[in-house]
């Protein structure tokens, strides 16, 4: 489990696992379901929920 940098890709398109976990003050978001998701403070778009437990389990 690794914490993402700001604006780093947290989830790649067509992948089920997260690359890293966004900080508490940010969201893992993408413009749509089939796009790369980045850590950002904007809560607009497609938000991927990152669970605290069961890290690395497919969603």
N, CA, C and O atoms as CSV, one atom per row, in Angstrom:
chain,resi,resn,atom,element,x,y,z
A,1,UNK,N,N,0.849,-1.183,0.000
A,1,UNK,CA,C,0.000,0.000,0.000
A,1,UNK,C,C,0.888,1.237,0.000
A,1,UNK,O,O,1.725,1.419,0.884
A,2,UNK,N,N,0.693,2.065,-0.986
A,2,UNK,CA,C,1.502,3.265,-1.154
A,2,UNK,C,C,0.574,4.446,-1.346
A,2,UNK,O,O,-0.466,4.331,-1.995
A,3,UNK,N,N,0.952,5.577,-0.784
A,3,UNK,CA,C,0.161,6.793,-0.946
A,3,UNK,C,C,0.562,7.488,-2.241
A,3,UNK,O,O,1.746,7.644,-2.539
A,4,UNK,N,N,-0.442,7.902,-3.001
A,4,UNK,CA,C,-0.193,8.586,-4.271
A,4,UNK,C,C,0.283,10.013,-4.038
A,4,UNK,O,O,0.005,10.619,-3.003
A,5,UNK,N,N,1.000,10.529,-5.015
A,5,UNK,CA,C,1.298,11.951,-5.060
A,5,UNK,C,C,0.077,12.656,-5.624
A,5,UNK,O,O,-0.783,12.027,-6.241
A,6,UNK,N,N,0.005,13.978,-5.410
A,6,UNK,CA,C,-1.099,14.737,-5.970
A,6,UNK,C,C,-1.039,14.652,-7.494
A,6,UNK,O,O,0.032,14.787,-8.084
A,7,UNK,N,N,-2.180,14.430,-8.121
A,7,UNK,CA,C,-2.323,14.357,-9.576
A,7,UNK,C,C,-1.610,13.143,-10.189
A,7,UNK,O,O,-1.316,13.140,-11.384
A,8,UNK,N,N,-1.333,12.123,-9.385
A,8,UNK,CA,C,-0.740,10.881,-9.890
A,8,UNK,C,C,-1.863,9.924,-10.296
A,8,UNK,O,O,-2.960,9.982,-9.740
A,9,UNK,N,N,-1.594,9.049,-11.258
A,9,UNK,CA,C,-2.595,8.052,-11.650
A,9,UNK,C,C,-2.791,7.074,-10.495
A,9,UNK,O,O,-1.845,6.410,-10.072
A,10,UNK,N,N,-4.015,6.987,-9.987
A,10,UNK,CA,C,-4.307,6.065,-8.884
A,10,UNK,C,C,-4.941,4.773,-9.400
A,10,UNK,O,O,-4.901,3.740,-8.731
A,11,UNK,N,N,-5.528,4.844,-10.601
A,11,UNK,CA,C,-6.142,3.650,-11.193
A,11,UNK,C,C,-6.080,3.774,-12.709
A,11,UNK,O,O,-6.535,4.766,-13.280
A,12,UNK,N,N,-5.511,2.758,-13.357
A,12,UNK,CA,C,-5.394,2.775,-14.810
A,12,UNK,C,C,-6.668,2.237,-15.451
A,12,UNK,O,O,-7.382,1.426,-14.862
A,13,UNK,N,N,-6.940,2.705,-16.677
A,13,UNK,CA,C,-8.133,2.250,-17.386
A,13,UNK,C,C,-8.093,0.742,-17.598
A,13,UNK,O,O,-7.034,0.169,-17.854
A,14,UNK,N,N,-9.251,0.109,-17.490
A,14,UNK,CA,C,-9.444,-1.329,-17.690
A,14,UNK,C,C,-8.725,-2.204,-16.665
A,14,UNK,O,O,-8.627,-3.415,-16.861
A,15,UNK,N,N,-8.221,-1.623,-15.581
A,15,UNK,CA,C,-7.588,-2.384,-14.505
A,15,UNK,C,C,-8.526,-2.409,-13.298
A,15,UNK,O,O,-9.244,-1.441,-13.048
A,16,UNK,N,N,-8.520,-3.510,-12.554
A,16,UNK,CA,C,-9.401,-3.609,-11.390
A,16,UNK,C,C,-8.713,-3.195,-10.095
A,16,UNK,O,O,-9.383,-2.894,-9.107
A,17,UNK,N,N,-7.378,-3.175,-10.091
A,17,UNK,CA,C,-6.654,-2.825,-8.874
A,17,UNK,C,C,-6.155,-1.388,-8.921
A,17,UNK,O,O,-5.851,-0.857,-9.989
A,18,UNK,N,N,-6.075,-0.773,-7.756
A,18,UNK,CA,C,-5.534,0.578,-7.646
A,18,UNK,C,C,-4.012,0.522,-7.642
A,18,UNK,O,O,-3.425,-0.419,-7.106
A,19,UNK,N,N,-3.375,1.518,-8.233
A,19,UNK,CA,C,-1.907,1.600,-8.228
A,19,UNK,C,C,-1.406,2.125,-6.895
A,19,UNK,O,O,-0.352,1.707,-6.415
A,20,UNK,N,N,-2.155,3.038,-6.296
A,20,UNK,CA,C,-1.781,3.629,-5.014
A,20,UNK,C,C,-3.034,4.225,-4.386
A,20,UNK,O,O,-4.088,4.275,-5.019
A,21,UNK,N,N,-2.920,4.666,-3.165
A,21,UNK,CA,C,-4.066,5.210,-2.430
A,21,UNK,C,C,-3.945,6.724,-2.325
A,21,UNK,O,O,-2.903,7.252,-1.937
A,22,UNK,N,N,-5.024,7.411,-2.678
A,22,UNK,CA,C,-5.017,8.872,-2.613
A,22,UNK,C,C,-5.028,9.348,-1.163
A,22,UNK,O,O,-5.591,8.674,-0.300
A,23,UNK,N,N,-4.414,10.501,-0.881
A,23,UNK,CA,C,-4.472,11.077,0.468
A,23,UNK,C,C,-5.915,11.356,0.885
A,23,UNK,O,O,-6.808,11.419,0.040
A,24,UNK,N,N,-6.139,11.523,2.176
A,24,UNK,CA,C,-7.493,11.713,2.705
A,24,UNK,C,C,-8.204,12.918,2.118
A,24,UNK,O,O,-9.429,12.906,1.998
A,25,UNK,N,N,-7.474,13.949,1.752
A,25,UNK,CA,C,-8.092,15.180,1.274
A,25,UNK,C,C,-8.364,15.168,-0.227
A,25,UNK,O,O,-8.771,16.185,-0.790
A,26,UNK,N,N,-8.145,14.031,-0.879
A,26,UNK,CA,C,-8.349,13.988,-2.327
A,26,UNK,C,C,-9.168,12.765,-2.734
A,26,UNK,O,O,-9.405,11.858,-1.936
A,27,UNK,N,N,-9.594,12.768,-3.998
A,27,UNK,CA,C,-10.398,11.691,-4.558
A,27,UNK,C,C,-9.647,11.035,-5.708
A,27,UNK,O,O,-8.840,11.676,-6.381
A,28,UNK,N,N,-9.918,9.761,-5.926
A,28,UNK,CA,C,-9.407,9.070,-7.107
A,28,UNK,C,C,-10.503,9.205,-8.156
A,28,UNK,O,O,-11.489,8.469,-8.126
A,29,UNK,N,N,-10.331,10.149,-9.090
A,29,UNK,CA,C,-11.406,10.445,-10.029
A,29,UNK,C,C,-10.932,10.384,-11.471
A,29,UNK,O,O,-9.750,10.558,-11.770
A,30,UNK,N,N,-11.891,10.131,-12.358
A,30,UNK,CA,C,-11.626,10.101,-13.795
A,30,UNK,C,C,-12.795,10.757,-14.517
A,30,UNK,O,O,-13.870,10.910,-13.939
A,31,UNK,N,N,-12.596,11.151,-15.787
A,31,UNK,CA,C,-13.686,11.769,-16.540
A,31,UNK,C,C,-14.794,10.779,-16.887
A,31,UNK,O,O,-15.907,11.193,-17.210
A,32,UNK,N,N,-14.509,9.489,-16.826
A,32,UNK,CA,C,-15.496,8.448,-17.110
A,32,UNK,C,C,-15.003,7.110,-16.603
A,32,UNK,O,O,-13.899,7.003,-16.068
A,33,UNK,N,N,-15.823,6.097,-16.773
A,33,UNK,CA,C,-15.485,4.778,-16.245
A,33,UNK,C,C,-14.255,4.170,-16.922
A,33,UNK,O,O,-13.490,3.455,-16.275
A,34,UNK,N,N,-14.055,4.439,-18.194
A,34,UNK,CA,C,-12.963,3.804,-18.939
A,34,UNK,C,C,-11.835,4.777,-19.253
A,34,UNK,O,O,-11.359,4.860,-20.384
A,35,UNK,N,N,-11.423,5.506,-18.231
A,35,UNK,CA,C,-10.313,6.453,-18.349
A,35,UNK,C,C,-9.366,6.246,-17.178
A,35,UNK,O,O,-9.755,5.663,-16.166
A,36,UNK,N,N,-8.129,6.714,-17.301
A,36,UNK,CA,C,-7.216,6.714,-16.162
A,36,UNK,C,C,-7.771,7.638,-15.089
A,36,UNK,O,O,-8.325,8.692,-15.399
A,37,UNK,N,N,-7.624,7.246,-13.834
A,37,UNK,CA,C,-8.092,8.058,-12.711
A,37,UNK,C,C,-6.893,8.671,-12.001
A,37,UNK,O,O,-5.862,8.021,-11.823
A,38,UNK,N,N,-7.040,9.921,-11.600
A,38,UNK,CA,C,-5.967,10.668,-10.938
A,38,UNK,C,C,-6.422,11.122,-9.561
A,38,UNK,O,O,-7.619,11.268,-9.315
A,39,UNK,N,N,-5.466,11.345,-8.663
A,39,UNK,CA,C,-5.774,11.917,-7.354
A,39,UNK,C,C,-5.970,13.417,-7.521
A,39,UNK,O,O,-5.079,14.123,-7.993
A,40,UNK,N,N,-7.127,13.887,-7.134
A,40,UNK,CA,C,-7.429,15.305,-7.255
A,40,UNK,C,C,-8.374,15.721,-6.136
A,40,UNK,O,O,-9.065,14.883,-5.556
A,41,UNK,N,N,-8.405,17.000,-5.836
A,41,UNK,CA,C,-9.303,17.511,-4.799
A,41,UNK,C,C,-10.704,17.758,-5.341
A,41,UNK,O,O,-11.630,17.992,-4.565
A,42,UNK,N,N,-10.876,17.709,-6.661
A,42,UNK,CA,C,-12.180,17.943,-7.268
A,42,UNK,C,C,-13.039,16.690,-7.159
A,42,UNK,O,O,-12.625,15.608,-7.574
A,43,UNK,N,N,-14.227,16.839,-6.604
A,43,UNK,CA,C,-15.133,15.710,-6.449
A,43,UNK,C,C,-16.117,15.579,-7.594
A,43,UNK,O,O,-17.210,15.046,-7.409
A,44,UNK,N,N,-15.745,16.061,-8.782
A,44,UNK,CA,C,-16.620,16.023,-9.949
A,44,UNK,C,C,-16.106,14.963,-10.912
A,44,UNK,O,O,-14.897,14.838,-11.106
A,45,UNK,N,N,-17.007,14.201,-11.515
A,45,UNK,CA,C,-16.613,13.162,-12.454
A,45,UNK,C,C,-16.905,11.794,-11.876
A,45,UNK,O,O,-17.779,11.648,-11.022
A,46,UNK,N,N,-16.183,10.798,-12.336
A,46,UNK,CA,C,-16.357,9.424,-11.880
A,46,UNK,C,C,-15.400,9.187,-10.722
A,46,UNK,O,O,-14.184,9.162,-10.908
A,47,UNK,N,N,-15.955,9.013,-9.524
A,47,UNK,CA,C,-15.142,8.842,-8.315
A,47,UNK,C,C,-14.991,7.351,-8.011
A,47,UNK,O,O,-15.982,6.630,-7.895
A,48,UNK,N,N,-13.754,6.901,-7.884
A,48,UNK,CA,C,-13.470,5.515,-7.519
A,48,UNK,C,C,-13.275,5.439,-6.009
A,48,UNK,O,O,-12.404,6.116,-5.462
A,49,UNK,N,N,-14.072,4.628,-5.337
A,49,UNK,CA,C,-13.966,4.469,-3.893
A,49,UNK,C,C,-12.791,3.557,-3.566
A,49,UNK,O,O,-12.688,2.443,-4.080
A,50,UNK,N,N,-11.916,4.045,-2.710
A,50,UNK,CA,C,-10.756,3.261,-2.297
A,50,UNK,C,C,-10.979,2.776,-0.865
A,50,UNK,O,O,-10.922,3.572,0.071
A,51,UNK,N,N,-11.230,1.483,-0.687
A,51,UNK,CA,C,-11.481,0.959,0.659
A,51,UNK,C,C,-10.229,0.990,1.530
A,51,UNK,O,O,-9.108,0.887,1.033
A,52,UNK,N,N,-10.439,1.134,2.827
A,52,UNK,CA,C,-9.321,1.146,3.769
A,52,UNK,C,C,-8.819,-0.268,4.039
A,52,UNK,O,O,-7.622,-0.485,4.228
A,53,UNK,N,N,-9.741,-1.225,4.056
A,53,UNK,CA,C,-9.374,-2.614,4.316
A,53,UNK,C,C,-9.370,-3.405,3.008
A,53,UNK,O,O,-9.846,-2.915,1.984
A,54,UNK,N,N,-8.843,-4.605,3.040
A,54,UNK,CA,C,-8.779,-5.488,1.875
A,54,UNK,C,C,-8.077,-4.814,0.709
A,54,UNK,O,O,-8.554,-4.870,-0.424
A,55,UNK,N,N,-6.954,-4.182,0.982
A,55,UNK,CA,C,-6.201,-3.457,-0.048
A,55,UNK,C,C,-5.776,-4.421,-1.154
A,55,UNK,O,O,-5.235,-5.491,-0.876
A,56,UNK,N,N,-6.021,-4.042,-2.398
A,56,UNK,CA,C,-5.602,-4.848,-3.531
A,56,UNK,C,C,-6.629,-5.869,-3.981
A,56,UNK,O,O,-6.383,-6.613,-4.931
A,57,UNK,N,N,-7.773,-5.920,-3.317
A,57,UNK,CA,C,-8.829,-6.835,-3.725
A,57,UNK,C,C,-9.594,-6.196,-4.884
A,57,UNK,O,O,-9.959,-5.024,-4.795
A,58,UNK,N,N,-9.848,-6.934,-5.968
A,58,UNK,CA,C,-10.579,-6.353,-7.107
A,58,UNK,C,C,-11.948,-5.830,-6.693
A,58,UNK,O,O,-12.605,-6.391,-5.815
A,59,UNK,N,N,-12.364,-4.749,-7.340
A,59,UNK,CA,C,-13.669,-4.164,-7.027
A,59,UNK,C,C,-14.674,-4.517,-8.103
A,59,UNK,O,O,-15.834,-4.116,-8.020
